[in-house]
Amino acid sequence: MLWPEGCAANGWEPLLKKFFLSEPGLRLERFLKERSEQGAVIYPPTPFRAFELTPRDGVKVVIMGQDPYHERDQAQGLAFSVSAKCPVPPSLRNIFKELRREYSDQCPVSGDLSFWALQGVFLQNAVLTVEEGRAGSHAGRGWEILTDQVIDALARNSAPKVFLLWGAAAQKKEKLIMASGHDHLILKCNHPSPLSANRPPVPFIGCGHFRKANEWLTRHGRLPVNWIEAPYSSEIS
């Protein structure tokens, strides 16, 4: 498996290399190659973009997604994020709704969240690839083993971090974080999907996670995240 040079520069290469030299990693690589040769259209074209944009030692917030968007021109390798030219999908619309609730009716100008990633927000899906029009088509093929290893490595690093676990799938990662024994903040609520964002037990709308994360980071000597405005272009090569 080839990953971009930026992954090495950002400190991720040892972890990625170890996984893709393991049997689960080799099986996953064979599966992706076979599906590509069979004509499957696989998204996103940049599955390691979160690793490219966010240095391993610079992660201060982790947001867990599930599966990449499975329609053309949506997925870009960052959980919940889409190209600035793409209409904002329903779950991201609810994320923006919560941001407007917390920040006096302000939210990002587009669905491109790469400016979050550049500030240390690691936007990781549990599965990094999907086939066009087939949600969940690459689940159970090995990506979850890698992304569990990523969460475990981040949690075992003692630098204070906030883990935002939205929905049951993301909340399965809690035990990996707790096992580290380090002082990280775990915030949990329903997934921002329209199917669950307003439902009990902990609705996403009204969760207050963005302000809570920044308050906790500030108390622990880390810079808060600018959730609203990109201080530089969000179109990154």
C-alpha positions in Angstrom: 0.0 0.0 0.0 1.4 3.4 -1.0 0.5 6.4 1.2 1.5 10.0 0.5 4.9 11.4 1.5 3.1 13.7 3.9 2.2 10.7 6.1 5.9 10.1 6.7 6.6 13.7 7.4 3.8 13.8 9.9 5.0 10.8 11.9 2.3 8.3 10.7 4.5 6.1 8.5 5.7 3.6 11.2 2.1 2.8 12.2 0.9 2.5 8.6 3.8 0.4 7.6 3.4 -2.0 10.5 -0.3 -2.5 9.6 0.2 -3.0 5.9 3.0 -5.5 6.5 0.7 -7.5 8.8 -1.7 -10.2 7.5 -4.8 -8.1 7.9 -3.1 -5.3 6.0 -1.9 -7.5 3.2 -5.5 -9.0 2.9 -6.9 -5.5 2.7 -4.5 -4.5 0.1 -5.3 -7.5 -2.0 -9.0 -6.8 -1.7 -8.6 -3.2 -2.8 -6.5 -4.3 -5.8 -9.0 -7.0 -6.8 -12.0 -4.6 -6.6 -10.2 -2.0 -8.6 -9.3 -4.5 -11.3 -12.9 -5.7 -11.3 -14.0 -2.2 -12.2 -15.3 -1.0 -8.8 -15.1 2.8 -8.4 -13.6 3.4 -5.0 -13.8 6.5 -2.9 -12.1 8.7 -1.8 -9.2 9.1 -4.1 -7.2 10.3 -1.1 -8.0 7.8 1.8 -5.0 9.0 3.9 -5.7 12.7 3.8 -6.4 13.0 7.5 -2.9 11.6 8.1 -1.4 14.0 5.5 -3.0 17.1 7.1 -2.7 16.4 10.8 0.7 15.5 12.3 0.6 12.6 14.7 2.2 14.7 17.5 -0.1 17.6 16.8 -3.5 15.9 17.3 -5.6 17.6 20.0 -9.1 16.6 19.0 -10.3 13.4 17.4 -13.7 13.2 15.6 -14.7 9.7 14.7 -16.8 9.0 11.6 -18.0 5.7 10.2 -17.8 5.2 6.4 -16.8 7.6 3.7 -19.4 9.3 1.5 -20.2 6.9 -1.3 -21.4 9.3 -4.1 -19.1 11.0 -6.7 -17.1 14.1 -5.6 -18.1 13.8 -1.9 -15.5 11.9 0.1 -12.1 13.5 0.5 -10.4 11.4 3.2 -11.7 13.5 6.2 -14.6 12.3 8.3 -17.8 14.4 7.6 -15.9 16.8 5.2 -16.7 17.4 1.6 -15.2 19.6 -1.1 -16.0 23.3 -1.0 -17.8 22.8 -4.3 -20.1 20.0 -3.0 -23.5 20.5 -1.4 -23.3 20.0 2.4 -24.6 16.5 3.3 -27.3 16.0 6.0 -25.0 15.0 8.9 -22.7 17.9 8.2 -25.7 20.2 8.0 -26.5 19.2 11.6 -22.9 19.7 12.7 -23.2 23.3 11.3 -26.6 23.7 13.0 -24.9 22.8 16.4 -22.0 25.2 15.6 -24.5 28.0 14.9 -26.3 27.2 18.2 -23.0 27.4 20.1 -21.4 30.3 18.2 -24.0 33.0 17.7 -25.3 31.8 14.4 -21.9 31.3 12.9 -20.6 28.2 10.9 -18.0 27.5 8.2 -18.7 28.9 4.7 -18.5 25.4 3.1 -18.3 21.7 3.9 -14.6 21.6 3.5 -13.2 20.9 7.0 -9.6 20.7 6.1 -8.9 23.9 8.1 -9.9 21.9 11.2 -7.4 19.2 10.3 -4.6 21.7 9.9 -5.4 22.9 13.5 -5.0 19.4 15.0 -8.5 18.0 14.6 -8.0 14.4 13.4 -11.1 13.6 11.3 -11.0 9.8 11.0 -13.5 7.4 9.6 -13.5 3.8 11.0 -13.4 2.6 7.4 -11.2 4.6 4.9 -12.7 3.4 1.5 -16.1 2.6 0.0 -17.5 1.8 -3.4 -19.6 4.1 -5.4 -23.3 3.8 -4.4 -22.6 1.0 -1.9 -22.5 2.3 1.7 -20.5 0.1 4.0 -19.1 -2.0 1.1 -15.6 -2.0 2.6 -16.6 -2.5 6.2 -15.1 -5.6 7.8 -12.2 -5.8 5.3 -9.5 -4.7 7.7 -9.6 -0.9 7.9 -11.2 -1.1 11.4 -8.1 -2.9 12.7 -5.9 0.0 11.5 -8.2 2.7 12.8 -8.4 1.0 16.2 -4.6 1.0 16.2 -4.6 4.7 15.4 -7.0 5.5 18.3 -4.9 3.3 20.6 -1.7 5.1 19.6 -3.2 8.6 20.0 -4.7 7.7 23.4 -1.4 6.3 24.7 0.3 9.6 23.9 0.0 11.6 27.1 -0.6 15.0 25.4 -4.2 16.0 26.4 -6.7 15.3 23.7 -10.5 15.5 23.3 -12.3 12.6 21.7 -15.7 13.4 20.2 -17.6 10.1 19.9 -20.8 10.7 18.1 -23.1 7.6 17.8 -22.8 4.0 18.8 -20.1 3.1 16.3 -17.7 5.8 17.4 -18.5 5.1 21.1 -17.2 1.5 20.7 -13.7 3.2 20.7 -14.2 4.5 24.2 -12.6 1.4 25.8 -9.4 1.9 23.8 -9.1 5.5 25.0 -9.9 4.6 28.6 -7.3 1.8 28.6 -4.5 4.3 28.1 -4.9 5.7 31.6 -4.1 9.2 30.4 -6.0 12.4 31.0 -8.1 12.8 27.9 -11.6 14.2 27.6 -14.3 11.9 26.1 -17.5 13.6 24.9 -20.4 11.4 23.7 -23.7 12.0 22.1 -25.9 10.7 19.3 -24.7 10.7 15.7 -25.4 14.0 13.8 -27.4 12.1 11.2 -31.0 13.4 10.8 -32.2 10.0 12.0 -30.7 10.5 15.4 -29.5 14.1 15.9 -32.5 15.2 18.0 -33.3 11.9 19.7 -32.6 10.8 23.3 -30.7 9.7 25.2 -28.1 12.4 24.3 -29.2 14.4 21.3 -26.4 15.8 19.1 -28.2 19.1 18.7 -27.6 20.8 22.0 -24.6 18.7 23.0 -22.3 21.8 23.3 -19.3 19.7 22.3 -17.4 22.4 20.4 -17.3 24.9 23.2 -16.7 22.1 25.8 -13.7 20.9 23.8 -12.1 24.3 23.5 -12.7 25.1 27.2 -11.0 21.8 28.2 -8.1 22.4 25.7 -7.5 25.9 27.1 -7.5 24.6 30.7 -4.9 22.0 29.7 -2.5 24.5 28.0 -3.5 23.8 24.4 -4.7 26.2 21.8 -8.5 26.1 21.2 -9.8 25.2 17.7 -11.2 27.9 15.4 -14.3 25.9 14.4 -15.8 28.7 12.3 -13.3 30.5 10.0 -10.4 29.2 7.9 -7.4 31.5 8.5 -6.0 30.3 5.2 -7.4 28.7 2.1 -9.3 25.5 2.7 -8.5 24.3 -0.8 -5.3 22.4 -0.1 -3.4 20.4 -2.7 
